[in-house]
Amino acid sequence: AAEEAAPPAATATAEGEAPP
């Protein structure tokens, strides 16, 4: 929920992917 509201960079980090 909160993670989905965060910017794509934060979401990518949460998923374990490197930021853009």
trRosetta pair geometry for C-beta under 8 A, 3 or more apart (Angstrom, degrees):
i j d omega theta_ij theta_ji phi_ij phi_ji
1 4 6.1 -52 -142 28 15 106
1 5 6.9 7 152 -13 54 106
2 5 5.7 -57 -151 36 35 110
2 6 6.7 46 148 -33 64 99
3 6 5.5 -45 -156 18 36 118
3 10 7.0 -148 -151 128 68 103
3 11 6.0 114 162 -108 86 73
3 14 4.9 119 -154 -137 129 176
4 11 6.8 59 -113 -105 38 122
6 10 3.7 -73 146 82 131 139
6 11 5.8 165 82 -51 98 78
6 14 7.6 112 62 -21 141 135
7 10 5.2 94 59 9 72 100
7 11 7.2 -137 103 -5 37 91
8 11 5.4 -58 -146 39 35 113
8 12 6.1 38 156 -24 70 103
8 20 7.2 25 112 -10 116 126
9 12 5.9 -51 -148 32 28 110
9 13 6.6 26 152 -16 61 105
9 19 4.6 34 -152 -139 90 113
9 20 6.4 -97 -95 22 86 91
10 13 5.7 -54 -151 37 33 111
10 14 6.3 36 150 -23 66 106
11 14 5.5 -53 -148 35 33 113
11 15 6.4 29 152 -17 65 105
12 15 5.7 -56 -150 38 32 108
12 17 4.4 -77 -175 76 86 105
12 18 7.1 -29 146 86 120 23
12 19 5.5 135 83 -100 129 53
12 20 7.0 127 8 -28 168 78
13 16 7.7 55 -179 -69 32 16
13 17 7.3 -97 -75 63 26 59
13 19 5.9 -6 -59 -61 96 96
